[in-house]
Amino acid sequence: MTPGHGSTVDGVLRRSARRTPARVALEYGERSWTYAELDDAVSRAASALLDQGLAPGDRVGAYAHNSDAYLIAFLACARAGLVHVPVNQNLTGDELAYIVGQSGSALVLADPDLAGRLPASARSLPLRDAEDSLLAALPSTPPYDGPEPRGEDLVQLLYTSGTTALPKGAMMTHRALVHEYLSAITALDLSAGDRPVHALPLYHSAQMHVFLLPYLAVGATNIVLDAPDGDRILDLVEAGRADSLFAPPTVWIGLAGRPDFAGRNLEGLRKAYYGASIMPVPVLERLRDRLPGLAFYNCFGQSEIGPLAMVLGPDEHQGRMDSCGRPVLFVDARVVDEDGKDVPDGTPGEVVYRSPQLCEGYWGKPEETAEAFRDGWFHSGDLAVRDAHGYYTVVDRVKDVINSGGVLVASRQVEDALYTHPRVAEVAVVGLPDDRWIEAVTAFVVPRGEVTEAELIAHARERLAHFKAPKTVVFVPDLPRNASGKILKRQLRTRVTSAGPRSS
């Protein structure tokens, strides 16, 4: 093997394996891997992938559920110099074909129950649960002994969630992700003694790159679940096997709403991480009241920056629970106006970033890359306010700000007001085309029990200026989301706007 600097994603595991070879690194189902065993499996999987005729720089799709094999395949791609392309396992049809085709994936590692959804032109290999799978080939495959990739080499295409347009593949290098891992370790107080459970999809950058890989870097024992199963998570906590959990607000809301939540012994849960979408302040207050000894961390960012950009730590929540915190170790941030000039503290503007964690641009999309990276800064699309102490509060996505009669309304402020009503389980606020108001403030509400539109509008008007209160409330059984828990507001808009502008 040629000498290298070791600033690679797979090098994170190699160092831990040399430091604590006998410690358990990963548990999945009935299988358990020590750090030495996991590192050996990664080297064998790297050889097995290259035996498929792949060459460094080739893209390899991953269309599969959570498993130990999923993690091994990602790290094997990294070690072999291949570019991993995680694909949402819920995608089908044109959306699935788009990512496989746009990335130019030469091979797709797929779970057998998903492989039939792949486009006919895609070449696939079972990841697990088959005699010819990647996992089954490991015992008979010699470990990889080829050259190490370089820090500047691409290691992954992280496709954005595509809430407003076709997803874009953020080109992540080894060096960018290793920087992000160190940012996560320092900002989130990750340590080898933690017992984290990983329940969110591993194709999503938050679970993989903010938690699982940084926890492997510090030498913790990690439990990977197929999905965020509330029974399984609470059982692990009560048994003393898990004390750290990351989940989006939807999962925390679901856990807190369980009939047995108040009666379970959850004293062993020490660290609660939330992110991927905005946590409503009233919901966070209820969770903190139920679990006063639990340390809450707000994790904020986006795929293009690896994805962690800001953190609000447990000692920083008091008095600023609507804040997403301050930039992490390797992130520099500013709030700017439309001309790219800094705005005064307390003034809304777009957040822009400069960081070694940032992607190299969007795969095959030079125009979108040029639009996002301007004047040496990445333009996030998030509208935020910075205070005099350096804390940021996200007001909205720039594209989600509502123009109501020429006055700008932040949807989050309206949502937080409605969340204080006891009969509101979930809410999302959007602007819909309106002949009179330009955009009418419209609330989509998942109710908890009986409640009327007039009641909710009156409730909002007691807490907001009247022009910010909803003009209309639409009751729905659920809100459309992507797998990370982010609400797909464009789908809410298209439910109504397909009929054309309304008149109020």
C-alpha positions in Angstrom: 0.0 0.0 0.0 1.4 3.4 -0.9 1.9 5.8 2.0 -0.7 8.5 2.5 -1.7 11.2 4.9 -4.7 9.3 6.2 -7.1 12.2 5.8 -9.8 9.8 4.4 -13.2 8.6 5.4 -12.1 5.0 5.7 -9.0 6.1 7.6 -11.3 7.2 10.5 -12.2 3.5 11.0 -8.6 2.2 10.5 -7.3 4.4 13.2 -9.9 3.3 15.7 -9.3 -0.4 14.8 -5.6 0.1 15.6 -6.3 1.9 18.8 -9.1 -0.4 20.2 -9.2 -3.5 18.0 -11.2 -5.7 20.4 -13.9 -3.1 21.3 -17.3 -3.7 19.8 -17.8 -1.1 17.0 -21.2 -2.1 15.6 -24.3 -4.1 16.5 -27.0 -4.8 14.0 -29.7 -7.4 14.7 -27.9 -10.5 15.9 -24.5 -9.6 14.3 -21.7 -7.8 16.2 -18.4 -6.5 14.8 -15.3 -5.4 16.8 -13.3 -2.6 15.4 -10.7 -5.0 14.0 -13.4 -7.2 12.4 -15.2 -4.2 10.9 -12.0 -2.8 9.4 -11.1 -6.2 7.9 -14.6 -6.5 6.4 -14.2 -3.1 4.8 -10.9 -4.1 3.2 -12.4 -7.3 1.9 -15.5 -5.5 0.6 -13.2 -2.9 -1.2 -11.5 -5.8 -3.0 -14.9 -7.4 -3.9 -16.1 -4.2 -5.4 -13.0 -3.7 -7.6 -13.4 -7.4 -8.6 -16.7 -6.2 -10.2 -14.6 -4.4 -12.8 -14.9 -1.0 -11.1 -12.1 1.6 -11.1 -11.3 4.5 -8.8 -13.7 7.4 -9.5 -16.5 5.2 -10.6 -19.9 5.9 -8.9 -21.6 3.1 -7.0 -25.2 3.5 -6.0 -26.5 2.3 -2.7 -30.2 1.5 -2.7 -30.8 -0.4 0.5 -32.2 -0.3 4.0 -30.2 0.2 7.2 -27.8 -2.6 8.0 -24.2 -3.4 8.9 -23.7 -4.2 5.2 -24.7 -0.7 4.2 -22.0 0.8 6.4 -19.4 -1.7 5.2 -20.2 -0.9 1.6 -19.9 2.9 2.1 -16.5 2.5 3.8 -15.4 0.0 1.2 -16.1 2.5 -1.6 -14.1 5.1 0.3 -11.1 2.7 0.7 -11.2 1.6 -2.9 -11.4 5.2 -4.3 -15.0 4.8 -5.5 -17.7 7.4 -5.2 -20.6 6.3 -3.1 -24.1 7.4 -4.2 -26.7 6.9 -1.4 -30.2 6.7 -2.8 -33.4 7.1 -0.7 -34.9 3.6 -0.6 -38.4 5.0 -0.8 -37.8 6.4 -4.3 -39.3 4.6 -7.3 -39.9 5.2 -11.0 -38.6 8.4 -12.6 -37.1 9.8 -9.3 -35.0 6.7 -8.8 -34.0 6.5 -12.4 -33.0 10.1 -12.4 -30.4 9.7 -9.5 -29.0 6.5 -10.9 -28.7 8.0 -14.4 -27.6 11.5 -13.5 -24.9 10.1 -11.2 -23.7 7.7 -13.9 -23.6 4.9 -11.3 -21.7 1.9 -12.8 -23.1 -0.4 -10.2 -26.0 -0.3 -7.7 -25.7 -2.2 -4.5 -29.3 -3.1 -3.7 -31.2 -5.1 -1.1 -33.0 -7.9 -2.9 -36.5 -6.6 -2.0 -35.7 -3.3 -3.7 -33.7 -4.4 -6.8 -36.8 -4.9 -8.9 -37.5 -1.2 -8.8 -34.3 -0.3 -10.5 -34.3 0.9 -14.1 -33.7 -2.0 -16.5 -30.4 -0.4 -17.7 -28.9 -0.4 -14.1 -26.4 -3.1 -13.3 -26.9 -4.2 -9.7 -25.4 -6.5 -7.0 -27.2 -7.7 -3.9 -25.9 -6.0 -0.8 -27.0 -8.7 1.6 -29.5 -11.6 2.1 -28.4 -13.4 -1.1 -25.7 -16.1 -1.8 -24.1 -13.8 -4.4 -24.3 -10.6 -2.2 -21.4 -8.4 -1.3 -21.7 -9.4 2.4 -21.6 -13.1 1.5 -18.4 -12.7 -0.6 -16.3 -11.2 2.2 -14.9 -14.4 3.8 -13.4 -15.6 0.5 -12.1 -12.2 -0.7 -8.6 -11.1 0.2 -8.2 -7.7 1.9 -7.6 -4.7 -0.2 -3.9 -3.7 -0.4 -4.0 -1.0 -3.1 -3.2 2.7 -3.0 -5.0 5.0 -0.6 -7.3 7.7 -2.0 -6.2 11.3 -1.6 -8.0 13.7 0.7 -9.1 15.8 -2.3 -10.7 12.8 -4.1 -14.5 12.6 -4.3 -16.0 10.0 -1.9 -19.7 10.6 -2.1 -22.4 12.3 -4.1 -25.0 13.6 -1.5 -28.2 14.3 -3.3 -30.2 17.1 -1.9 -33.7 16.3 -0.7 -35.3 18.0 -3.8 -38.0 19.8 -1.9 -38.2 22.5 -4.5 -36.7 21.1 -7.6 -34.8 18.0 -8.9 -32.2 16.9 -6.4 -28.6 17.9 -7.0 -25.6 15.7 -6.2 -23.3 17.6 -3.8 -19.7 16.4 -4.5 -18.1 15.6 -1.2 -14.4 14.9 -0.8 -12.7 12.8 1.9 -11.2 15.9 3.3 -14.5 17.7 3.6 -16.2 14.9 5.4 -13.2 14.3 7.8 -13.4 18.0 8.7 -17.1 17.7 9.3 -16.6 14.7 11.6 -14.2 16.6 13.8 -16.7 19.5 13.9 -19.4 17.1 15.0 -17.3 15.4 17.7 -16.4 18.8 19.3 -19.8 20.5 19.0 -21.9 17.5 20.1 -19.6 16.2 22.9 -19.3 12.7 21.3 -17.1 10.3 23.3 -16.1 6.6 23.3 -18.2 6.0 26.4 -21.5 7.0 24.7 -23.9 4.3 23.7 -25.6 5.7 20.6 -28.5 4.1 18.7 -28.8 5.0 15.0 -32.4 4.7 13.8 -32.7 7.2 10.9 -31.8 6.1 7.3 -28.1 5.8 6.7 -28.5 7.1 3.2 -29.2 10.5 4.9 -26.2 12.6 5.6 -27.2 13.5 9.2 -27.3 10.0 10.6 -24.2 8.8 8.7 -22.0 11.8 8.8 -23.0 13.7 12.0 -23.3 10.6 14.2 -22.3 7.1 12.9 -18.9 8.0 11.4 -17.9 10.5 14.1 -18.9 7.9 16.7 -16.7 5.3 14.9 -13.9 7.9 15.0 -14.0 8.2 18.8 -14.4 4.5 19.3 -17.9 4.1 20.6 -20.1 1.0 20.4 -22.9 1.7 17.9 -26.3 0.1 17.5 -27.9 0.4 14.1 -31.7 -0.2 13.8 -33.7 -0.8 10.6 -36.0 2.2 11.4 -36.9 4.5 14.2 -39.0 1.9 16.1 -40.2 3.5 19.3 -40.6 0.2 21.1 -37.1 -0.9 20.3 -35.5 2.5 21.1 -37.2 2.8 24.5 -36.4 -0.9 25.3 -32.7 -0.2 24.6 -32.7 2.9 26.8 -34.4 1.0 29.7 -32.0 -1.9 29.4 -29.0 0.5 29.7 -27.8 -0.3 26.2 -28.5 3.1 24.6 -28.0 6.6 26.1 -27.8 8.8 23.0 -30.3 9.3 20.2 -30.6 11.5 17.1 -34.0 12.0 15.6 -36.0 14.7 13.7 -38.8 16.5 15.5 -41.4 14.2 14.0 -39.8 11.2 15.8 -39.4 13.1 19.1 -43.1 14.1 18.8 -44.1 10.5 18.2 -42.1 9.3 21.2 -43.5 11.9 23.4 -47.0 11.1 22.3 -46.8 7.4 23.1 -49.3 6.3 25.8 -46.4 4.7 27.7 -44.0 7.5 27.4 -44.7 9.0 30.8 -44.4 5.6 32.6 -41.1 4.4 31.0 -37.9 4.6 32.9 -35.8 6.9 30.6 -33.3 8.2 33.2 -30.5 6.4 31.2 -31.1 8.6 28.2 -28.4 11.3 28.5 -28.1 13.0 25.1 -30.9 14.0 22.8 -30.1 15.3 19.3 -32.6 16.8 17.0 -32.4 18.3 13.6 -33.2 17.8 9.9 -36.2 20.1 10.3 -37.2 22.9 12.7 -38.3 21.8 16.1 -41.4 23.7 17.2 -40.6 25.5 20.4 -43.8 24.4 22.3 -42.9 20.7 21.5 -39.3 21.2 22.8 -40.7 22.7 26.0 -42.9 19.7 26.6 -40.0 17.3 26.1 -37.7 19.3 28.4 -40.5 19.3 31.1 -40.9 15.5 30.8 -37.1 14.8 30.8 -35.5 17.7 32.7 -32.1 15.8 33.1 -31.8 15.2 29.3 -29.2 17.2 27.4 -30.8 18.5 24.2 -28.7 19.5 21.1 -30.1 21.3 18.1 -28.2 20.2 15.0 -28.6 22.5 11.9 -27.1 22.4 8.4 -27.6 21.0 4.9 -26.2 18.3 2.6 -23.7 20.7 0.9 -21.8 21.3 4.1 -21.5 17.7 5.2 -24.2 18.5 6.7 -23.5 20.0 10.2 -23.1 23.7 10.2 -24.4 25.0 13.5 -25.2 23.6 17.0 -27.2 24.9 20.0 -25.8 23.0 23.0 -27.8 22.0 26.1 -26.4 24.9 28.2 -27.5 27.4 25.5 -31.2 26.5 25.1 -32.5 28.7 28.0 -33.9 31.8 26.5 -33.1 31.0 22.9 -34.9 27.7 22.2 -35.8 28.9 18.7 -32.1 29.3 17.8 -30.1 26.8 15.8 -27.0 27.9 17.7 -23.6 29.0 16.5 -21.3 27.8 13.7 -19.3 24.6 14.5 -15.5 24.4 14.5 -14.7 24.5 10.8 -17.6 26.7 9.6 -17.6 30.4 9.0 -21.0 32.0 8.5 -22.5 35.4 7.7 -26.0 36.9 7.1 -26.2 39.0 4.0 -28.7 40.9 1.9 -29.5 40.3 -1.8 -26.3 42.1 -2.8 -24.1 39.9 -0.6 -23.5 42.6 1.9 -23.5 41.9 5.7 -26.7 43.0 7.4 -26.8 44.4 11.0 -27.4 41.9 13.9 -31.1 41.4 14.3 -31.9 41.9 10.7 -33.1 39.0 8.5 -30.9 37.9 5.6 -29.6 34.9 3.8 -27.0 32.7 5.6 -23.8 32.1 3.6 -21.0 29.8 4.5 -17.3 29.3 3.9 -15.8 26.1 5.1 -13.4 23.1 4.3 -16.5 21.0 4.9 -18.3 22.3 1.8 -18.9 20.3 -1.3 -17.0 20.9 -4.5 -20.2 21.9 -6.3 -23.1 19.9 -7.9 -22.4 16.9 -10.0 -23.0 17.7 -13.7 -24.6 21.0 -12.9 -22.2 23.9 -13.6 -25.0 26.6 -13.7 -26.5 25.6 -10.3 -23.0 25.4 -8.9 -22.2 28.9 -10.0 -25.5 30.2 -8.6 -24.9 28.6 -5.2 -21.2 29.6 -4.9 -20.8 33.3 -5.4 -18.0 35.7 -4.2 -16.3 32.8 -2.4 -19.3 31.9 -0.3 -22.0 29.2 -0.4 -25.5 30.6 -0.4 -27.6 28.4 1.7 -31.1 29.6 0.9 -31.9 29.9 4.6 -33.3 33.2 5.9 -31.9 33.9 9.4 -31.2 36.5 12.0 -27.9 36.7 13.9 -27.8 38.2 17.4 -25.0 40.2 19.1 -23.7 37.0 20.7 -23.2 35.1 17.5 -26.4 32.9 17.7 -28.4 32.3 14.6 -32.2 31.9 14.4 -33.6 30.5 11.1 -36.7 32.5 10.2 -37.5 30.5 7.1 -36.3 29.2 3.8 -35.9 32.1 1.4 -38.3 30.5 -0.9 -40.9 29.9 1.8 -41.3 33.5 3.0 -44.8 34.6 2.3 -45.6 37.9 0.6 -48.9 38.8 2.1 -50.2 42.1 0.7 -46.6 43.3 0.1 -45.6 42.4 3.7 -43.2 39.5 4.3 -44.4 36.8 6.8 -42.2 34.1 8.1 -44.0 30.8 8.1 -42.2 29.5 11.2 -43.6 32.3 13.4 -47.1 31.4 12.4 -46.4 27.7 12.9 -45.1 28.3 16.5 -48.2 30.3 17.3 -50.5 27.5 16.2 -48.4 24.8 18.0 -49.4 26.4 21.3 -53.0 25.3 20.7 -53.6 21.9 22.5 -55.6 20.5 19.6 -52.8 21.0 17.0 -50.7 17.9 16.5 -48.7 19.2 13.5 -48.8 22.2 11.3 -47.2 23.6 8.2 -47.8 27.1 6.9 -47.4 28.2 3.2 -48.3 31.0 1.0 -50.9 30.3 -1.7 -51.6 32.5 -4.8 -54.3 35.0 -4.0 -55.9 37.7 -6.2 -56.1 40.2 -3.2 -53.1 39.3 -1.0 -50.6 38.2 -3.6 -50.1 35.2 -1.3 -52.5 34.2 1.4 -51.1 32.8 4.7 -52.5 29.2 4.7 -52.1 26.7 7.5 -52.3 22.9 6.9 -53.1 21.3 10.3 -53.1 17.8 11.5 -55.6 18.1 14.4 -55.6 16.3 17.7 -59.3 16.0 18.5 -62.1 18.4 17.6 -61.2 22.0 16.5 -62.5 24.5 14.0 -60.9 26.7 11.5 -62.3 29.8 13.1 -61.0 28.7 16.5 -57.4 28.3 15.2 -57.5 31.6 13.3 -58.6 33.4 16.4 -55.9 31.7 18.5 -53.3 32.9 16.0 -54.6 36.4 16.1 -54.2 36.6 19.8 -50.5 35.9 19.4 -49.6 37.5 16.1 -50.3 40.7 14.2 -53.5 40.1 12.2 -51.8 40.2 8.8 -49.6 37.2 9.9 -52.5 35.0 11.0 -53.8 32.4 8.6 -56.5 33.4 6.1 -57.4 29.8 5.8 -56.8 26.6 7.7 -56.9 23.2 5.8 -57.3 20.1 8.0 -55.2 17.1 6.7 -54.6 13.6 8.1 -50.8 14.0 7.8 -48.1 16.2 6.3 -46.0 15.1 3.3 -42.3 14.6 4.3 -39.1 13.2 2.9 -37.4 10.4 4.8 -35.4 12.8 7.0 -38.6 14.3 8.3 -38.5 17.5 6.4 -42.0 18.8 5.4 -42.4 19.0 1.6 -44.2 22.3 1.4 -44.2 22.3 -2.4 -46.5 19.3 -2.3 -48.9 21.2 0.0 -48.9 24.1 -2.4 -49.6 22.0 -5.4 -52.6 20.3 -3.7 -54.4 23.7 -3.9 -52.7 25.8 -6.6 -53.4 23.3 -9.4 -56.8 25.0 -9.5 -55.3 28.4 -10.1 -55.3 31.6 -8.0 -57.9 32.0 -5.2 -59.8 35.2 -4.5 -60.4 36.3 -0.9 
